[in-house]
Amino acid sequence: MSKRLQLQETQVIALFQRHAYLQQNIDIQNTDAEFSQHWQTIEQLFEVIGKFTPDSFRVNRLPLLNLPEPILAAVSQGQLEYSKARLIARVKDESIQGRLLQQAIDEGLSQAQIQQTIQQLNQQLDQQSRSKTPAQLHQIQTRATGIAKTLKKSQVLASLSKRDQAKVEKLLDQLWEIISPEKER
């Protein structure tokens, strides 16, 4: 599309976003002839492709451009389907993400297998975080208590609306419940 429209990738993305905005706000008149011409070209391309509509492409495929580079490269090279790439991209730890990507490519993992592997990884990480030493737990409690005290003393909390203050108080209560020394581990 960039080549056909002679626009940069970011400009093409902006066309999709603008079209979505105009669809949601039907009462807004679009008098921009250049935009209309570009959008007509995009619609023609999708008619030729036949697999997507411009809207489904915007929602399901454009976000792929935001994938980490190794995952994007695997999709571009046909080593990985986009639905699997989106799953792998949800893994935040880059080293784990990289290993999972390589495993998915090498072993041809299905989408269900990738989901299962991610669940197992999350369980392992959860178990590791639960196995903190008493010193680590004390350090976390101290930090959380310090944050709460600083927040209560600062003018930031006072400048918030009553509703936002209540939200902060609720979050602090939830945090305390999580790190409370009385809570069994």
Contacts in CASP RR format, 6 or more apart in sequence:
PFRMAT RR
TARGET T0000
AUTHOR 0000-0000-0000
METHOD contacts of the structure
MODEL  1
MSKRLQLQETQVIALFQRHAYLQQNIDIQNTDAEFSQHWQTIEQLFEVIG
KFTPDSFRVNRLPLLNLPEPILAAVSQGQLEYSKARLIARVKDESIQGRL
LQQAIDEGLSQAQIQQTIQQLNQQLDQQSRSKTPAQLHQIQTRATGIAKT
LKKSQVLASLSKRDQAKVEKLLDQLWEIISPEKER
1 7 0 8 1.000
1 12 0 8 1.000
1 42 0 8 1.000
1 45 0 8 1.000
2 8 0 8 1.000
2 9 0 8 1.000
2 11 0 8 1.000
2 12 0 8 1.000
4 41 0 8 1.000
4 45 0 8 1.000
5 11 0 8 1.000
5 12 0 8 1.000
5 15 0 8 1.000
5 38 0 8 1.000
5 41 0 8 1.000
5 42 0 8 1.000
7 15 0 8 1.000
7 38 0 8 1.000
9 65 0 8 1.000
13 62 0 8 1.000
13 65 0 8 1.000
15 35 0 8 1.000
15 38 0 8 1.000
15 39 0 8 1.000
15 42 0 8 1.000
16 42 0 8 1.000
16 54 0 8 1.000
16 57 0 8 1.000
16 58 0 8 1.000
16 62 0 8 1.000
17 58 0 8 1.000
18 35 0 8 1.000
19 39 0 8 1.000
19 54 0 8 1.000
19 58 0 8 1.000
20 55 0 8 1.000
20 58 0 8 1.000
22 28 0 8 1.000
22 30 0 8 1.000
23 55 0 8 1.000
30 36 0 8 1.000
42 54 0 8 1.000
43 54 0 8 1.000
46 52 0 8 1.000
46 53 0 8 1.000
46 54 0 8 1.000
46 57 0 8 1.000
52 60 0 8 1.000
52 61 0 8 1.000
60 82 0 8 1.000
61 82 0 8 1.000
63 86 0 8 1.000
64 72 0 8 1.000
64 75 0 8 1.000
64 82 0 8 1.000
64 85 0 8 1.000
64 86 0 8 1.000
65 72 0 8 1.000
67 75 0 8 1.000
67 85 0 8 1.000
67 86 0 8 1.000
67 89 0 8 1.000
68 89 0 8 1.000
68 94 0 8 1.000
68 97 0 8 1.000
70 98 0 8 1.000
70 101 0 8 1.000
71 80 0 8 1.000
71 85 0 8 1.000
71 88 0 8 1.000
71 89 0 8 1.000
71 97 0 8 1.000
71 101 0 8 1.000
72 85 0 8 1.000
74 80 0 8 1.000
74 85 0 8 1.000
74 101 0 8 1.000
74 105 0 8 1.000
75 81 0 8 1.000
75 82 0 8 1.000
75 85 0 8 1.000
79 105 0 8 1.000
80 88 0 8 1.000
80 101 0 8 1.000
80 104 0 8 1.000
80 105 0 8 1.000
81 111 0 8 1.000
83 111 0 8 1.000
84 104 0 8 1.000
84 109 0 8 1.000
84 111 0 8 1.000
84 114 0 8 1.000
87 111 0 8 1.000
87 114 0 8 1.000
87 115 0 8 1.000
87 118 0 8 1.000
88 97 0 8 1.000
88 98 0 8 1.000
88 100 0 8 1.000
88 101 0 8 1.000
88 104 0 8 1.000
88 114 0 8 1.000
89 97 0 8 1.000
90 118 0 8 1.000
91 97 0 8 1.000
91 100 0 8 1.000
91 118 0 8 1.000
91 121 0 8 1.000
96 121 0 8 1.000
100 114 0 8 1.000
100 117 0 8 1.000
100 118 0 8 1.000
100 121 0 8 1.000
103 109 0 8 1.000
103 117 0 8 1.000
104 114 0 8 1.000
109 117 0 8 1.000
130 185 0 8 1.000
132 140 0 8 1.000
137 179 0 8 1.000
137 185 0 8 1.000
140 179 0 8 1.000
141 179 0 8 1.000
141 181 0 8 1.000
144 175 0 8 1.000
144 176 0 8 1.000
144 179 0 8 1.000
148 172 0 8 1.000
148 175 0 8 1.000
148 176 0 8 1.000
151 157 0 8 1.000
151 168 0 8 1.000
151 172 0 8 1.000
157 165 0 8 1.000
157 168 0 8 1.000
160 168 0 8 1.000
177 183 0 8 1.000
END
